[in-house]
Amino acid sequence: MKTTSPIRVLIVDDSATVRKILSDALRNAPGIEVVGTAPDPYVAREKILALNPDVLTLDIEMPRMDGLTFLKKLMDYKPMPVIMISSLGQASAAATMEAFRLGAVEVLAKPNGPYSVGDLANTLADKIRACAQANPRAFKPSPAVVAEVSAPTPAPVAAQPVVQPISSFVPPPPSGALPGFASRRIIAIGSSTGGPQTVAKIVSQFPADMPPVLITQHMPAGFTTHFADRLNKSCAMEVREAKDGDDVHPGLILIAPGDFHMTLQHTSAGLKVRVAGGPQVCFSRPSVDVLFASVAQLVGGPALGVLLTGMGTDGARGMLQMRQTGSVTIAQDENTSIVYGMPKEAARIGAAAMTLPVEKIAGEILKQISQPFVRKAAAIGR
């Protein structure tokens, strides 16, 4: 009988308490083995060489060498999937955004309090499993990798079951036509593991006068503000974390706040976002499915949906709803996805009209919005 080796994890943190909490959280996780712990990067270096872990969890604030310096050295000499374990303090959360730029693929808030182990166990194990699937070519794509990416390929268009709307999260549109609304564009983007650096590559290419962009990135509460701030510094568009009731207008990118779903709503004053809690969807809050379903129901054909790297299936059903209403839908390809889970599911069910490498997604979006929108019936899934 074929057996699969467990995922080997090395925990690096200067706090003995945190090392114990993380180890305890993984003690009974199927398919995961904590092969060692280290109190600082120097000890971690020796243990990486001796134990050859598959995934590393890494603290940012440590003695002798900080986590960011160590991460840069690690990615230069022995790239591997790294999960940042960061406190919610402003300095640490901001440093985590720099860690994504250096090659980290996930982030978790540092545990504290008596219920930490129970709250953390499932989330940490899932993050580790996602990171263990990470595509090493996607950490730092080389020219050779970019060159080998094939041309856009259409996703399957076989008939699929019609997906029922996620109606509990999406308010119905008002009765009657909205003057001029059919000609307006809106772009919805969803991503998870490896998403921050992937999103940055795409939106940094957008001009200032782009149609509004809504982004759901799986990220803990407290980190999305810094994610938005970092994007704002590198983008021509304005980028900020969404607040309930924010206007949706050209030149603006809104990021769903961690632990809250983001949807659209029509008001007498125009299109706005709704930011609210609620149960997890696809084990996620915010959920890409919730955003995409909302866009499908309230915008439809003029919208564009983009599903990027991430583990699981979140976003695929919502993207199918978008395609069924006539929206242009794009999934990231396998070669450039850090984890080819969410976009793979979108391609599998026929939700993605196109599958593209990350280097071509911004260009395709710009091409699509430069063309006049022509409403046409969508036969997908009917």
C-alpha positions in Angstrom: 0.0 0.0 0.0 1.3 3.4 -1.0 2.1 5.7 1.9 2.6 9.4 1.9 5.4 11.0 4.0 4.2 13.6 6.5 4.9 17.2 5.9 8.0 18.1 7.9 7.7 21.5 9.8 10.3 23.6 11.5 9.0 26.2 14.0 11.2 29.3 14.4 10.3 31.7 17.2 12.2 33.3 20.1 9.3 32.7 22.5 9.4 29.2 24.1 5.6 29.7 24.9 4.8 30.3 21.2 7.0 27.4 20.1 5.0 25.1 22.5 1.6 26.5 21.4 2.4 25.9 17.7 3.9 22.4 18.4 0.8 21.5 20.5 -1.5 22.8 17.8 0.1 20.4 15.2 0.6 17.4 17.5 -2.5 15.5 16.2 -2.7 17.1 12.8 -2.9 14.2 10.2 0.0 14.2 7.8 2.1 16.8 9.6 5.2 16.3 11.7 7.0 19.0 13.7 10.6 17.9 13.2 12.1 20.6 15.3 12.0 24.1 16.8 14.5 27.0 16.9 14.7 30.1 19.1 16.5 32.2 16.5 17.7 32.2 12.8 21.2 30.9 13.6 19.8 27.8 15.3 17.2 27.5 12.5 19.9 27.5 9.8 21.6 24.5 11.4 18.3 22.7 11.8 17.3 23.4 8.2 20.5 21.7 7.0 20.1 18.8 9.4 16.4 18.2 9.2 15.4 19.3 5.7 11.9 20.6 6.6 9.2 21.1 3.9 7.6 24.1 5.6 8.9 26.8 7.9 7.0 28.9 10.4 8.9 32.1 11.1 8.6 34.9 13.7 9.5 38.5 12.6 10.9 39.9 15.8 13.8 37.8 17.1 17.2 38.4 18.7 20.5 38.1 16.9 18.8 38.4 13.5 15.3 39.6 12.6 13.0 37.4 10.6 13.0 39.6 7.5 16.8 39.4 7.2 16.7 35.7 7.7 13.9 35.3 5.2 15.9 37.1 2.5 18.9 34.9 3.1 16.8 31.8 3.1 15.1 32.7 -0.3 18.5 33.4 -1.8 20.1 30.1 -0.8 17.4 27.6 0.0 13.9 28.7 -1.1 11.1 27.0 0.7 7.5 27.7 1.7 7.4 30.1 4.7 4.5 31.0 7.0 5.0 34.2 8.9 3.7 34.1 12.5 3.2 37.8 13.3 1.8 39.8 16.2 -1.0 42.3 15.4 1.1 45.3 16.4 1.5 47.9 13.7 5.2 47.4 13.2 4.9 43.6 12.9 1.9 43.7 10.6 3.6 46.1 8.3 6.8 44.0 8.3 4.7 41.0 7.3 3.8 42.8 4.1 7.5 43.1 3.4 7.9 39.4 4.1 5.4 38.7 1.3 7.6 40.7 -1.1 10.6 38.7 0.0 8.9 35.4 -0.7 6.7 34.3 2.3 3.5 32.7 1.1 1.2 32.9 4.2 0.6 34.7 7.4 -1.0 33.9 10.7 -1.6 36.1 13.8 0.6 35.1 16.7 -1.4 33.0 19.2 -2.1 34.3 22.7 -4.5 33.5 25.5 -5.8 30.3 27.0 -7.8 29.2 23.9 -5.0 29.7 21.4 -4.3 26.0 20.7 -7.9 25.1 20.0 -8.5 28.2 17.9 -5.2 27.7 15.9 -5.0 24.0 15.3 -7.2 23.7 12.2 -6.1 26.9 10.6 -2.4 26.3 11.1 -2.6 22.8 9.8 -4.5 23.9 6.7 -2.0 26.7 6.0 0.9 24.2 6.3 -0.8 21.8 3.9 -1.4 24.6 1.4 2.2 25.8 1.7 3.5 22.2 1.2 1.8 22.2 -2.2 3.5 25.5 -3.2 5.1 25.7 -6.6 8.8 26.5 -6.0 9.0 28.1 -9.5 6.5 30.7 -8.4 8.5 32.0 -5.4 10.9 33.9 -7.7 10.0 33.2 -11.4 13.0 33.2 -13.7 13.0 34.3 -17.3 13.0 30.7 -18.3 9.9 29.9 -16.4 8.1 33.0 -17.9 9.2 31.9 -21.4 7.8 28.4 -21.0 4.3 29.6 -20.1 1.9 28.7 -22.8 -0.6 31.0 -24.5 -4.0 31.5 -23.0 -6.1 28.4 -23.1 -9.9 28.4 -22.9 -11.3 26.6 -19.9 -13.8 23.8 -20.5 -17.3 25.0 -21.5 -19.2 21.8 -20.9 -22.6 22.2 -19.3 -22.4 22.6 -15.5 -25.2 22.7 -12.9 -26.5 26.1 -12.3 -25.1 27.4 -9.0 -27.6 28.7 -6.6 -26.9 32.3 -5.4 -25.4 32.9 -2.0 -28.5 34.9 -1.3 -28.0 35.2 2.4 -25.1 37.5 1.8 -26.3 39.4 -1.4 -29.1 41.9 -1.2 -31.4 41.8 -4.3 -31.0 44.6 -6.8 -33.6 47.4 -6.8 -36.5 47.1 -9.2 -36.2 49.0 -12.5 -33.2 49.8 -14.7 -30.3 51.8 -13.4 -29.6 54.5 -16.1 -26.2 54.0 -17.7 -25.3 51.1 -15.5 -25.0 48.5 -18.2 -22.0 50.3 -19.7 -20.0 50.5 -16.5 -17.2 48.1 -15.7 -16.1 46.7 -12.3 -13.2 44.3 -11.6 -13.4 41.7 -8.8 -10.3 39.8 -7.8 -9.9 36.9 -5.3 -6.8 35.2 -4.0 -5.4 33.2 -1.0 -2.0 31.5 -0.5 0.6 33.5 -2.3 -1.9 36.2 -3.2 -0.4 39.4 -1.8 2.6 39.3 -4.1 0.5 38.1 -7.0 -2.1 40.8 -6.5 0.6 43.5 -6.3 2.1 42.4 -9.6 -1.3 42.9 -11.3 -2.7 46.0 -9.8 0.6 47.9 -9.9 0.1 47.9 -13.7 -3.3 49.6 -13.6 -3.5 53.3 -14.6 -5.1 55.8 -12.2 -8.4 56.0 -14.2 -9.2 52.3 -14.1 -12.8 51.2 -13.3 -13.3 50.3 -9.6 -11.5 47.2 -8.3 -12.7 45.0 -5.4 -10.3 42.5 -3.9 -10.9 39.7 -1.4 -7.6 38.3 -0.2 -7.7 35.6 2.6 -5.8 37.3 5.4 -6.3 37.6 9.1 -8.0 40.6 10.7 -5.5 43.4 11.4 -3.3 42.7 8.4 -5.5 43.9 5.5 -5.0 47.5 6.5 -1.3 47.2 6.0 -1.8 45.2 2.8 -3.9 48.0 1.4 -1.4 50.7 2.6 1.5 48.9 0.9 -0.4 48.5 -2.4 -1.4 52.2 -2.2 2.3 53.1 -2.3 3.0 51.1 -5.5 -0.2 51.8 -7.4 -1.4 54.6 -9.5 -4.9 53.9 -8.2 -6.0 54.7 -4.7 -6.0 51.6 -2.5 -7.6 51.3 0.9 -9.2 48.8 3.2 -13.0 48.8 2.6 -15.4 50.2 5.2 -19.1 49.6 5.2 -20.8 52.1 3.0 -17.8 53.1 0.9 -18.6 54.4 -2.5 -17.4 52.3 -5.5 -16.0 54.6 -8.2 -13.3 54.6 -10.9 -9.7 55.0 -9.7 -10.4 53.2 -6.4 -9.3 49.7 -5.2 -11.1 48.4 -2.1 -9.7 45.5 0.0 -12.0 43.3 2.0 -11.0 43.6 5.7 -9.8 40.5 7.4 -12.7 38.5 9.1 -15.4 40.3 7.2 -17.2 39.6 4.0 -17.4 42.3 1.3 -20.4 42.6 -1.1 -21.9 45.2 -3.3 -25.2 47.0 -2.8 -27.2 49.5 -4.8 -28.4 52.7 -3.0 -30.0 55.9 -4.1 -26.6 57.5 -4.0 -25.0 54.8 -6.3 -23.0 51.7 -5.9 -21.5 51.0 -2.5 -19.8 48.1 -0.6 -21.3 46.3 2.3 -18.8 45.0 4.9 -20.3 42.6 7.4 -19.7 39.5 9.4 -21.5 36.2 9.0 -20.6 32.5 8.8 -17.5 31.4 6.9 -18.0 30.3 3.3 -15.5 27.7 2.0 -13.9 27.9 5.4 -13.1 31.6 4.8 -14.1 35.0 5.9 -13.8 37.1 3.8 -14.9 34.8 1.1 -14.2 35.2 -2.6 -17.4 33.3 -3.4 -19.4 35.9 -1.5 -17.8 38.8 -3.4 -18.1 37.1 -6.8 -21.8 36.1 -6.2 -22.6 39.7 -5.2 -20.9 41.1 -8.3 -22.7 38.5 -10.5 -26.1 39.5 -9.2 -25.7 43.3 -9.0 -23.4 44.0 -11.9 -23.5 41.0 -14.3 -22.0 41.2 -17.7 -20.0 44.4 -17.5 -17.9 42.9 -14.6 -14.6 41.1 -14.9 -13.7 38.3 -12.4 -10.1 37.2 -11.7 -9.2 34.2 -9.5 -5.6 33.9 -8.4 -3.4 31.5 -6.5 -4.7 29.8 -3.4 -5.6 26.4 -1.8 -9.1 25.1 -1.8 -12.1 26.0 -4.0 -13.2 29.5 -2.7 -14.2 31.7 -5.6 -14.9 29.0 -8.2 -18.7 28.8 -7.6 -19.0 32.6 -7.5 -16.9 32.9 -10.7 -19.3 30.5 -12.4 -22.2 32.7 -11.5 -20.3 35.7 -13.0 -19.6 33.8 -16.2 -23.3 32.7 -16.4 -24.3 36.4 -16.3 -21.9 37.2 -19.1 -18.9 38.5 -17.2 -15.4 38.0 -18.5 -13.6 35.5 -16.2 -9.9 34.8 -15.8 -8.1 32.2 -13.7 -4.3 32.2 -13.1 -2.5 29.3 -14.7 -0.7 26.5 -12.9 2.9 27.5 -13.8 2.7 30.9 -12.1 0.3 30.0 -9.2 2.1 29.5 -5.9 -0.7 27.1 -5.0 -2.9 25.9 -7.9 -6.1 25.2 -6.0 -8.7 27.9 -6.4 -8.0 28.7 -10.0 -7.8 25.0 -10.9 -11.3 24.4 -9.5 -12.6 27.4 -11.5 -11.1 25.9 -14.7 -12.5 22.5 -13.8 -16.1 23.6 -13.5 -16.0 25.8 -16.5 -16.1 29.1 -14.5 -13.0 30.6 -16.1 -13.3 31.7 -19.7 -9.5 32.2 -19.8 -6.5 30.7 -18.0 -3.4 33.0 -18.1 0.0 33.4 -16.5 0.2 36.2 -14.0 2.4 38.3 -16.3 -0.5 38.5 -18.8 -3.5 39.1 -16.5 -3.2 42.9 -16.2 -2.8 43.3 -19.9 -5.9 41.2 -20.6 -7.9 43.2 -18.1 -6.8 46.4 -19.8 -7.7 44.9 -23.1 -11.2 43.9 -22.0 -12.1 47.2 -20.4 -10.9 49.1 -23.5 -13.6 47.3 -25.5 -17.2 48.5 -25.4 -19.4 46.1 -23.4 -21.9 44.1 -25.5 -24.5 42.3 -23.6 -24.9 38.7 -24.8 -26.6 35.6 -23.4 -24.3 33.2 -21.4 -25.0 29.6 -22.1 -22.5 28.3 -19.5 -24.2 25.9 -17.1 -27.6 26.1 -18.7 
